[in-house]
Amino acid sequence: MPKKHKKDKKPRVPKTNYQIPISSIKPIKIIGPRYHLQHAREYPILGCWVMEGWQQEGITPVVVARQQESDKVVFTVCLVDLYCLGIKDAYANTDISLRKFHSELKNMCSGAPEPCSIELAHEIIYGGMEYAERYGFKPHLDFTAQFCDQILDPSDTHPRTNNVVFGKDDKPFFVSGPYDDERRISSVISTLTRTAGKGNFDYLAGIGLPDSFDD
């Protein structure tokens, strides 16, 4: 009786692993506004501006801009009260066209923009902040929350002229703003009484500061 042969089988196809090894996966870099703000110090300085006549006003917006791309700008605007409170307000923006930035610069500076050096811009911002902190006032929360500080260089990067005057007549001078209510005014005066001492500061309530500083 003839021997039976097993039916010929097709060659077995090896299983294929379609999964990509983790070591071969490259992380995805998401580049958006937050990225540009956090990495702003990597971009070159485009320019700095203050409000014309800022020495007499005792308060000024300070604009610091960096060249994000050939036609894009990342910038911060810090409203600095040189007399008492330091950085009263701050905001930052990115991916702004160069043309739009220059067209809005006048509004950012609350009037005619006056170009200044990066050294002076930093001295006004950081010097105002340090002066205010001596009397118990911290910079506006958005200074760090919106990464405004990352658009600036570190505080010790540029030499200071020491020609910027903080305070008025060698002491803090608090001028209430248009949005300061009675509770806010009372809080500031109480803080000055505790930190500077009674008779060692001046204040003027009910006088509005420039309200053209808008985000």
C-alpha positions as CSV (number, residue, x, y, z in Angstrom):
1,M,0.0,0.0,0.0
2,P,1.6,3.3,-1.1
3,K,2.7,5.6,1.7
4,K,0.6,8.8,2.1
5,H,2.4,12.0,1.8
6,K,1.4,15.1,3.8
7,K,-0.3,17.7,1.8
8,D,2.2,20.4,0.8
9,K,1.8,23.5,2.9
10,K,2.4,27.0,1.9
11,P,5.4,28.6,3.5
12,R,4.6,30.3,6.7
13,V,4.7,34.1,6.5
14,P,6.5,35.6,9.5
15,K,4.6,37.9,11.6
16,T,5.4,41.6,11.1
17,N,5.6,44.0,14.0
18,Y,4.2,47.3,12.8
19,Q,4.9,49.1,16.0
20,I,7.7,51.7,15.8
21,P,10.3,51.2,18.5
22,I,10.0,53.9,21.2
23,S,13.7,54.8,20.7
24,S,13.0,55.7,17.1
25,I,10.1,58.1,17.8
26,K,11.2,61.7,17.7
27,P,9.4,64.1,20.0
28,I,7.1,66.6,18.4
29,K,8.0,70.2,19.0
30,I,5.0,72.4,19.2
31,I,5.9,75.9,18.3
32,G,3.4,78.5,19.3
33,P,3.0,81.8,21.1
34,R,4.0,80.3,24.4
35,Y,7.1,78.8,23.0
36,H,8.3,82.1,21.4
37,L,7.7,83.9,24.7
38,Q,9.6,81.4,26.8
39,H,12.5,81.4,24.3
40,A,12.4,85.2,23.6
41,R,15.9,85.7,24.9
42,E,17.2,83.7,22.0
43,Y,16.0,86.4,19.6
44,P,18.0,89.7,18.9
45,I,16.8,93.0,20.4
46,L,14.8,95.0,17.8
47,G,14.5,98.1,19.9
48,C,13.3,99.8,23.1
49,W,11.0,102.8,23.6
50,V,9.6,104.9,26.5
51,M,7.1,107.6,26.7
52,E,8.3,111.1,25.7
53,G,8.8,113.2,28.8
54,W,8.8,110.3,31.1
55,Q,11.3,111.9,33.5
56,Q,8.7,114.6,34.4
57,E,5.7,112.3,34.6
58,G,7.2,109.8,37.0
59,I,5.5,107.0,35.1
60,T,6.1,105.5,31.7
61,P,5.4,102.4,29.6
62,V,8.6,100.7,28.6
63,V,8.5,98.7,25.3
64,V,11.1,96.0,24.7
65,A,10.9,94.2,21.3
66,R,12.8,91.3,19.8
67,Q,13.1,90.2,16.2
68,Q,11.3,86.8,16.3
69,E,11.6,86.4,12.5
70,S,12.4,88.7,9.6
71,D,8.9,90.1,9.6
72,K,7.7,89.0,13.1
73,V,8.1,90.6,16.5
74,V,7.8,89.5,20.1
75,F,7.5,92.3,22.6
76,T,6.6,93.3,26.1
77,V,5.2,96.5,27.5
78,C,5.7,97.3,31.2
79,L,4.0,100.3,32.9
80,V,6.5,101.5,35.4
81,D,5.7,103.9,38.3
82,L,9.1,105.3,39.2
83,Y,7.7,107.2,42.1
84,C,6.4,104.3,44.2
85,L,4.7,101.1,42.9
86,G,7.2,99.9,40.3
87,I,5.7,97.6,37.6
88,K,2.0,98.5,37.8
89,D,1.0,96.6,34.7
90,A,2.6,94.4,32.0
91,Y,1.7,92.4,29.0
92,A,3.5,90.6,26.1
93,N,2.6,89.5,22.6
94,T,4.2,87.5,19.9
95,D,3.8,86.7,16.1
96,I,3.1,90.4,15.5
97,S,4.0,91.7,12.0
98,L,6.7,94.3,11.9
99,R,4.4,96.7,10.2
100,K,1.6,96.3,12.8
101,F,4.1,96.6,15.6
102,H,5.3,100.0,14.4
103,S,1.8,101.2,13.7
104,E,0.7,100.5,17.3
105,L,3.9,101.7,19.0
106,K,2.4,105.1,19.7
107,N,-0.5,103.6,21.6
108,M,1.9,101.3,23.5
109,C,3.9,104.3,24.6
110,S,0.8,106.4,25.5
111,G,1.9,109.1,23.2
112,A,5.0,109.9,21.2
113,P,7.4,106.9,21.5
114,E,11.0,107.9,22.4
115,P,13.7,105.4,21.5
116,C,16.0,104.4,24.3
117,S,18.9,102.0,24.8
118,I,18.4,98.5,26.1
119,E,20.4,99.6,29.2
120,L,18.0,102.4,30.0
121,A,14.9,100.2,29.4
122,H,16.2,97.6,31.8
123,E,17.3,100.2,34.4
124,I,13.8,101.7,34.4
125,I,12.0,98.3,34.7
126,Y,14.3,96.5,37.1
127,G,15.2,99.6,39.1
128,G,11.5,100.5,39.5
129,M,10.7,97.0,40.6
130,E,13.5,97.0,43.1
131,Y,12.6,100.4,44.5
132,A,9.0,99.3,44.9
133,E,10.0,96.0,46.6
134,R,11.9,98.1,49.3
135,Y,8.5,99.4,50.4
136,G,6.5,96.2,50.1
137,F,5.1,96.3,46.6
138,K,5.5,93.4,44.1
139,P,5.4,93.7,40.3
140,H,2.1,93.1,38.6
141,L,1.4,89.3,38.4
142,D,1.4,89.4,34.6
143,F,5.0,90.4,34.6
144,T,5.9,86.7,35.1
145,A,2.5,85.1,34.2
146,Q,2.7,86.4,30.6
147,F,6.5,85.8,30.4
148,C,7.3,89.5,30.1
149,D,10.4,88.9,32.2
150,Q,11.6,86.4,29.6
151,I,11.6,89.0,26.9
152,L,13.9,91.1,29.0
153,D,17.5,90.1,29.7
154,P,18.3,89.1,33.3
155,S,18.6,92.0,35.7
156,D,22.3,92.0,35.9
157,T,23.1,91.7,32.2
158,H,23.4,95.4,31.4
159,P,25.3,98.1,33.4
160,R,23.2,100.8,35.0
161,T,23.9,104.5,34.7
162,N,22.4,105.2,38.2
163,N,20.9,108.4,36.6
164,V,17.3,107.2,36.8
165,V,15.6,108.8,39.8
166,F,13.1,106.7,41.8
167,G,10.8,108.2,44.3
168,K,10.2,112.0,44.5
169,D,12.2,114.3,46.7
170,D,14.1,111.2,48.1
171,K,11.0,109.4,49.3
172,P,8.1,107.4,47.8
173,F,5.2,109.4,46.3
174,F,2.0,107.5,45.7
175,V,-0.4,108.9,43.1
176,S,-3.7,107.0,42.9
177,G,-4.7,105.8,39.5
178,P,-8.1,106.0,37.7
179,Y,-9.0,102.4,38.8
180,D,-7.9,102.7,42.4
181,D,-10.8,102.5,44.8
182,E,-10.8,103.5,48.4
183,R,-9.8,100.1,49.5
184,R,-6.8,100.0,47.2
185,I,-5.7,103.5,48.2
186,S,-6.0,102.6,51.9
187,S,-3.9,99.4,51.4
188,V,-1.1,101.3,49.7
189,I,-1.0,104.0,52.3
190,S,-1.0,101.4,55.1
191,T,1.9,99.6,53.4
192,L,3.9,102.8,53.1
193,T,3.2,103.7,56.7
194,R,4.6,100.3,57.8
195,T,7.6,100.1,55.5
196,A,8.7,103.8,55.0
197,G,7.3,105.2,58.3
198,K,4.9,108.0,58.9
199,G,6.1,111.2,57.4
200,N,8.6,109.5,55.1
201,F,6.3,109.4,52.0
202,D,3.8,111.5,50.2
203,Y,0.6,110.6,48.4
204,L,-2.0,112.2,46.2
205,A,-5.4,110.5,46.0
206,G,-8.1,111.1,43.4
207,I,-5.7,112.2,40.6
208,G,-6.0,109.9,37.6
209,L,-2.9,108.6,35.9
210,P,-2.8,108.2,32.1
211,D,-5.5,105.7,31.2
212,S,-4.3,105.1,27.6
213,F,-2.3,102.1,28.7
214,D,-4.5,99.3,27.3
215,D,-3.8,95.6,26.7
